[in-house]
């Protein structure tokens, strides 16, 4: 019981830290993207639709807000190269048959990559190809 309480406390502190980092990010870049596919972010399946994405390069955190439902997801990334042509691009990698996960976000002066993995219990294709979907986003 005590072990579970410690895990819960650590999880709450982590969530508070992520929320604080996202809300306090005055230097965050905001982009809008219309994503035509269902996709995974941090183990959560998000439906196709319009999203507002806040990128905090200092903390390497993105916040993904869905306009229609008001849901919010957070994802930690690793620094990566920015876009060389001035466009903001989201890349989704296939993690199974018609199942995608956010893999990379690149924009002017920013770039983050993410581990694109299937959540437990997701069926994976046996002969998985390296398919990807690229979505252009616009600065907000």
Backbone torsions as a table, in degrees:
resi	resn	phi	psi	omega
1	UNK	NA	-44.8	-179.2
2	UNK	-65.3	-37.0	179.0
3	UNK	-62.8	-42.4	178.7
4	UNK	-66.6	-35.3	178.0
5	UNK	-64.3	-40.1	177.3
6	UNK	-64.5	-41.4	177.7
7	UNK	-62.6	-43.0	179.6
8	UNK	-63.7	-43.0	179.0
9	UNK	-62.7	-41.6	178.4
10	UNK	-64.7	-40.5	179.0
11	UNK	-65.0	-41.5	178.7
12	UNK	-64.0	-43.8	178.8
13	UNK	-62.9	-40.0	178.2
14	UNK	-63.6	-44.3	179.6
15	UNK	-63.5	-41.5	178.4
16	UNK	-64.2	-41.0	179.2
17	UNK	-63.7	-42.8	178.4
18	UNK	-64.8	-43.1	179.5
19	UNK	-63.8	-45.0	178.6
20	UNK	-61.7	-41.5	179.3
21	UNK	-64.8	-40.5	-179.1
22	UNK	-70.0	-41.8	-177.8
23	UNK	-74.7	-30.7	-177.6
24	UNK	-88.0	5.4	-174.3
25	UNK	-83.5	85.4	177.0
26	UNK	-72.6	-24.1	-178.6
27	UNK	-93.0	13.8	-177.9
28	UNK	-73.1	143.5	174.5
29	UNK	-91.1	134.7	178.0
30	UNK	-109.8	132.7	175.7
31	UNK	-133.4	154.5	177.1
32	UNK	-115.2	134.8	179.9
33	UNK	-139.2	135.8	172.8
34	UNK	-99.5	104.7	-172.9
35	UNK	-97.6	118.0	-172.4
36	UNK	-84.0	1.9	-176.6
37	UNK	-128.0	154.9	168.4
38	UNK	-72.8	143.3	-176.1
39	UNK	-150.9	158.6	177.7
40	UNK	-97.3	140.2	172.2
41	UNK	-134.5	114.6	177.7
42	UNK	56.5	35.9	178.1
43	UNK	86.5	-0.1	179.7
44	UNK	-109.8	131.5	177.9
45	UNK	-82.6	124.6	177.9
46	UNK	-112.4	141.2	-178.6
47	UNK	-79.1	160.4	173.8
48	UNK	-58.6	146.9	178.8
49	UNK	158.6	-169.9	-179.3
50	UNK	-92.7	132.8	-177.2
51	UNK	-130.1	148.8	169.6
52	UNK	-108.3	125.5	-176.2
53	UNK	-117.6	123.7	177.3
54	UNK	-103.4	125.7	-176.7
55	UNK	-113.3	118.5	176.7
56	UNK	-107.5	101.4	-176.9
57	UNK	-72.9	-23.6	178.4
58	UNK	-66.7	-43.8	-178.3
59	UNK	-96.5	-7.3	-177.2
60	UNK	59.6	42.5	-177.9
61	UNK	-123.4	138.6	169.5
62	UNK	-117.5	147.7	175.0
63	UNK	-116.7	127.6	-178.1
64	UNK	-114.2	115.5	-179.9
65	UNK	-109.5	127.2	175.6
66	UNK	-91.4	128.0	-173.9
67	UNK	-66.1	-42.8	-172.4
68	UNK	-73.4	-38.9	-176.5
69	UNK	-98.6	-19.3	-176.8
70	UNK	78.0	9.8	-180.0
71	UNK	-74.6	154.1	-177.4
72	UNK	-134.4	135.0	177.0
73	UNK	-128.0	149.2	177.5
74	UNK	-117.9	148.4	178.5
75	UNK	-147.6	129.0	175.1
76	UNK	-87.8	139.8	-178.8
77	UNK	-128.8	179.0	175.4
78	UNK	-113.4	140.1	179.0
79	UNK	-56.5	142.1	-178.2
80	UNK	-144.7	172.8	178.4
81	UNK	-66.0	146.4	175.6
82	UNK	-84.3	173.0	178.7
83	UNK	-70.6	134.6	-179.9
84	UNK	-88.6	-16.0	-176.8
85	UNK	-105.0	10.0	175.6
86	UNK	84.0	-2.4	179.6
87	UNK	-93.5	155.5	173.0
88	UNK	-100.7	126.4	-173.2
89	UNK	-130.6	134.0	172.4
90	UNK	-107.1	132.5	178.4
91	UNK	-117.3	128.5	178.6
92	UNK	-112.3	132.5	-178.3
93	UNK	-106.9	141.6	177.4
94	UNK	-68.8	130.1	176.7
95	UNK	-117.2	10.8	179.7
96	UNK	169.0	-172.2	-179.0
97	UNK	-66.1	110.4	-179.9
98	UNK	55.0	28.5	176.1
99	UNK	-118.6	127.3	-176.0
100	UNK	-123.9	156.8	175.3
101	UNK	-136.7	145.7	176.8
102	UNK	-63.3	125.0	-176.6
103	UNK	-111.7	-34.4	-173.4
104	UNK	-156.3	145.8	173.1
105	UNK	-129.9	123.2	178.8
106	UNK	-128.5	139.1	177.0
107	UNK	-154.8	177.1	177.0
108	UNK	-58.5	125.2	178.1
109	UNK	62.9	20.3	176.4
110	UNK	-153.6	147.7	175.6
111	UNK	-165.9	129.8	176.9
112	UNK	-136.6	144.3	173.3
113	UNK	-121.4	155.0	-174.5
114	UNK	-132.7	150.6	175.1
115	UNK	-74.7	114.1	-179.7
116	UNK	-92.4	98.8	-178.6
117	UNK	-130.3	153.0	179.1
118	UNK	-82.1	139.5	175.1
119	UNK	-66.4	158.5	179.4
120	UNK	-59.1	140.3	178.9
121	UNK	91.1	-7.8	177.3
122	UNK	-82.1	128.9	179.1
123	UNK	-68.3	133.5	178.9
124	UNK	-109.9	140.9	177.6
125	UNK	-68.4	140.6	-178.6
126	UNK	-68.3	-44.5	178.8
127	UNK	-104.9	66.4	-176.1
128	UNK	-64.1	131.4	176.4
129	UNK	-97.1	167.2	179.2
130	UNK	-92.3	51.5	178.6
131	UNK	-71.2	149.6	174.3
132	UNK	-146.7	158.7	176.8
133	UNK	-124.3	132.6	179.3
134	UNK	-111.1	132.6	180.0
135	UNK	-124.2	129.2	175.9
136	UNK	-83.4	138.9	177.6
137	UNK	-119.4	160.3	178.7
138	UNK	-119.4	146.3	178.0
139	UNK	-64.8	142.4	-179.9
140	UNK	-104.3	NA	NA
